[in-house]
């Protein structure tokens, strides 16, 4: 997934967290709803002005908007988890407890 798609997915997450529709968000920042759709679908980057307005309405920061490290592929995430476990063998039991708690 490229950066444009990752940013779009992240902005969609932030919008949904605020329970705002694409149409309402477009109205709040004075753009066409297709602009929001194209951003969220990774077709277009938002302009700097639109990004600032989006983040203002979504009550988010630039750092939060670009925090999509967790959006790696499943394979990449598994490799990272395995590497973390290899580097922290004393934490395997803690990892296990967390996984079990999350998957109940």
Secondary structure, 3 states (H helix, E strand, C coil): CCHHHHHHHHHHHHHHHCCCCHHHHHHHHCCCHHHHHHHHCCCCCCCHHHHHHHHHHCCCCHHHHCCCHHHCCHHHHHHHHHHHHHHCHHHHHHHHHHHHHHCC
